[in-house]
Amino acid sequence: MQGMLSALNSRLSPLLAGLIVAASCTLGASAFADQGTHAGFRHHSIGDTHAETRGRPSFGLMLMGGGDWMDDAFHWFVQRAAGGHIVILRASGDVDLQNRLYHDIGGVSSVETFVFSQREAADDAFVIKAIEHADGIFIAGGDQSNYIRFWKGTRLNAALDRHVRAGKPLGGTSAGLAILGAASYGALDGGSITSMAALAEPLGAAVTLDHDFLHLRFLDRIITDSHFGKRERLGRLIAFLAKAQSTQLLDRPIGMGVDENTALCIDGKGNATVFSGSGGYAWMVQPSTAPGVVAAGTPLSWAGIRITGIGTDSHVNLRTFEVQHPAFHRTVDVERGILNIHVAAESSAPTASRRENP
């Protein structure tokens, strides 16, 4: 009998050891891929957060204008992330994008989502570890004022800058796009200003421009805006440029508006292309002079603002701001808060000029 027990123990010992090792690995994985509610954030993940990234990530900025998620743009983004680990940052919403990235776009080892509800979470060691581990980071839509209030000046803010400096891709859509520029419309008053209101008082308290948040290569002079054509935001982007220049937030600022269902994707040399599922554009807004009249309580006047449409057949170099095969050219004058849009002869637009008070 004693011999039989000894033989049984000898057989069980390797099995028990294997089970202990497996349990330890499982506990180790859950320590990083923990899911649920934490102090100030919720966390979700899918895939293997410990898998080795086979390739090397490369620099990329994906400026998405809101609306539908552009699969072609996300394929570009995943390629830049070397098929590794993606982290999604947001302050509202669910895991739809996480699941779509992992299951439908595919080709990634894992996707994690952090949903922030308090500023303290942006200094949490668990969050920072995931950011530092990420091969690509995407900032979802929502309310950009939450991103500024929750993240600016935190460990997360510094980690995002380090991520980009390390040559890894970063993207954002809608509110996530709004904060990528060197100065950004923060909507810190709780509203979303219209073009009419912004042009009527560009130095007003409702034009809440934020500065010194993210510091991204090729965007150091740029103010971004989303949902551009559909929500008629050309006027307010011009007002943002006027305020940024007149208050010396930026030197010679340039606007970049992106339409819905459209993404402007920028590589490590500053070359950018547009992906769009609905014939959308990126709108490059380049003032040629300083604002004529920009003063407190006074409507904006500003002449000679160049508008260049960047379409799916276009290419733009964001080091020189040269555009090959532009979709259209326009010139805008602002007279006491009213836009006068002059359409170039070669444009497909139906009229030579028109007045617009969007």
N, C-alpha and C positions, 0 to 999 in steps of 0.2 A: 504493500500500500504506500509506504513512504517513497518508494522508487517511482510509483505512478504519479504522486503529487509533485515530485521534483521534475519529472518530465513535462508535466502540464505547466508548471511555473516557467520552465525554460522556453516553452512555446509562447506563453502569454507575455513574457517580458518585452520582446521586440514590439509586439502589438500595442501594449500599454505605452511604451516609449513613443511610438509613432503617434498615438492619440494625443499624448501630452504635447508633442511638438506641433501637431496640427492645431490644437487648441491655442497654443501660444501664438502661432501665426495669425489665427483668426482674431485674437484679441489685439494683436499688434496692428492689423489692418483696420479694425474698427476704431482704434485710437486715433487714426488719421482720417478715416472715412466715416466718422461719426455722423449720424443723421438725427435731426430733431431741433428742438428749440433751445437756444442758449441765451445768456444775458445779452440782450440787444440784437440778436440775429437768429434766423433760422438757417439750417444747413441741410442740403440734399446732395446726394452723389449717385452716380451710376458708372459702372465699369470698374476697372482695376486701377486704383490710385497709386499702386506701387509698381506698376509695370514700367520697365525701362523704355525711355524714348529712343527709338532706333536711330533717328536722324538728328540733325541739328537745326533748331528753329532759326528763322531769319526775320529781319525787320519787316514790319508791315503795319500800315494804319488803314483801317476800314471805316470810312465815314458813311454811315447808312442813314437815309433821310426819314425813316419811319415807314409805317404801313406794313406790307408783307415782308417777311424775311426772304432775302434773295439767296436762293440755293447756290447759284454760280459764285456769288461773292463769298459765301461761307466755305465753298470748296477751296477757293483761293486762300481764305483765312486758315483753314485746316492744313493746307499744304505748307503755309508759312510756319505753322506750329509743329511741323514735322510729324503730324499724326499723333502727337503726345497728349498732354493733359490740358484741358480747357477749364477755365474758371469763369463763371458768369456772376457779375455783381449787379444787384438791384435793390431797391427799397420798397418794392411792391411786386405783386404778381406771383407766378407759380413756376412749375418746372416744365412747361410746354416746350420752351426752347431747348432746355437740357435734353429732353427726350428726343426732340427732333434732330439735334446735333448728333446724338449718339446713334440713333436708329436709322434715320433717313439720310442725313449727310454722311455719317459714318467715317470710318478711317481714323478714329481717335481712340486712345486707351481709356480715357475717363472724362467725365464732365461733372463738375461740381457747381452748385448754385448757393450763393450767400444772399439772403434777404435781410437787409439792415432795418432796424427800427430805432436804434440809439447810436449816438456818437461814440460811446465807450467801446462799442464793438469793433471800431476801426483801429483800436490799439490791442485787440485780443491776440494772444500768441497763436492760437489755433488758426485764426484768419490769416495772420501774416505768414505762417508756415505754408498754408495753401497757396497764397499769392507767390511766394518765393519758389514754390515747386512747379508753378504753372508754366506751360509752354506757350499758352495764348490766353489772353484775358479779354472778355467782352462785357461792355457796360450796357445794360438793357434800358428800355424806355421807362417813362414814369414822370417824375417831377424832379427836375434838375436842382431845385432848391434844397431838396433832401440830400443830394449828393454833396453839395457844397457845405451844408451844415454838418453832415455826418462825417465827411472825409477830409476836408481841407485842414492841413496842418497836423495830420495824424500820422501814425506809423504806416497806415495803408496808403496815404498820399505819397509818402517817400518811397514805398515799395513799388507803386505803380510807375513812378519816374525811373527807378532802378530797372524795372522790367523792360522798359523801352530802351534805356541806355544799353542794356545787355543784348540788344538786337532781337527781341522777341515781339510778336505781333500784339497789337491792341486795337480793339474796335469798339464802336458804340453806335446806337441807333436812337433817334428822336432825342429824348433828354440825355441819353448817353453820348450822342453826338454833340449836343450843345456845350458840354463841358470840356471838349477836346481842344478847343482853340486857346490861343494865348490870352485872350480875354473872352468872357462868355456871358451871355444873357442868363442871369441866375434866377429870374422870376422870384426874387426874394420877397416881394410884396404879396405873394400868394396869387397873383394874376398871371395872365399871358397877354402882353401888350399887343395891340393891333398896329398895323402900319400907319393908319391915320393918326392914332394917338401918339405914336413915337415921333412922327414927322412934325406934329404940332408942338412938341416940347421935348426935343432930344436930350436936354439936360435935366429933365424932370425926374422926380424921385421914382417914378414907375419904370424908368429905363435903368434897371438894376444890373449894371455890368460888374462882373467879378473879374479878378486878375490874380496872377501869381498862384495858380492852383496846379494844374499839370504843365509840364515843360517838355513839349514834344518837338522833335526834329521836323523841319519843314512846315510847322504850323506856328512858328514864333511871331508871325505878323498877322495871323489869320483869326477872324471871328467866324464861327460856323453858325448855321441855322438849318432847321429841318422842316419837313412837310412844306416845302418852299413854294412851289407853284400853286398847289391846291389851296393853300391858306393865304396866298397873296402876301408873302412876307418880304418882298424886295424892298418896300419902303422902310420897314422897321430895321432891316439889316443895314441900309444906308444910314439910318439914324444911329445905330450902334457904332458904325464907323466914325460918324461925326463926333459922338461923345468920347470915344476912345482916343481920337486924335486931339480934340480940343482940350481934354483933361490930361493929356500926355500919358495915358495908360499904355499906348502903343505908338511906335514910330511908323508912320506911313502904313496904316492897317489896310488889309485886303479882306473882303468878305467872300465866304464860300457857302452858298446855299445849296442844299441837296433835296431833290424831289422825293416824294414817297415812292416806295418800291424801287429804289435806286441806291446804288452805293458807289462811292469814289474810293478806289483802292490804290494805295501809295506804297511803292517798293523802297528798298534801301538807297536807291539813287535819286529818289524824289520824283520818279516817273509814275504817273497816275493814269488809270483807265477807269471807265465807268461800266458798271453792270446795271441793267435795268430790265424789269419785266413789263414795263408799261410805256416805253418811249420817253422816260424821264431824263433829266439833265442834272448836272452840277452847274451852278451859276457862279461864275467868278466876277466879283464886283471890285473894280479898280478905280478909285478916284485919281484924277490927273492933277488936281490942285487941292489946296486946303479949303475947308468949308468957307463959303462966302459969309453967311450969317449963321452963327450958332451961339445963342445967348440964353440965359435963364428966362423962362417964360415967353420965349420967342419961337415962332415956327422956323423950320430949317430952310435955308436957301443954299444951294450948292450946284455948280454947273460942271458939265463935262465928265460925268462918271461913266466909265466904260463897263459894259456888261458883255461877258463872253459865255456862250453856252457850250458846255462840254458834254458830248453825247457818247454813245457806245462806239462810234467810229473815230472818236477824238483821242488825242494823247496830250497830256499836259506835263510840263516839267516844273515842279514846284520849287526848284532852285532859281529858275529864271522867269517863271510864270509865262512861258511861251506855250501856245496851244497849237497843235497841228490838227488840221481838219476840224475846225470848230463847227458846232451845229448852228450857231447864229452869232451875230454881233448886234449890240444895241448901244445907244448912248442915252443917258438919263440926265436931265436937268431938274433940280428941285427949286420951285419958286414959292416961297412962303408956305411950305408944307405940302405943296401939290407936285406930284411927279409928272414930268413931261417925258415920254419915252419915244425916242427916235429910232426907228427900225432901219437897219442898213439895207441897201438895195438888194444884196445877194441873199438876204434872209428869206426863209420860206413864209415869214409872217405876212398876212394879207394886206396890211396897211403900211404906209410910209412913216406915219407918226401918229401918236395918240396921246391924250391926257389921261392920267390915271390917279385916282385918289383911293387906294386900296384900304 
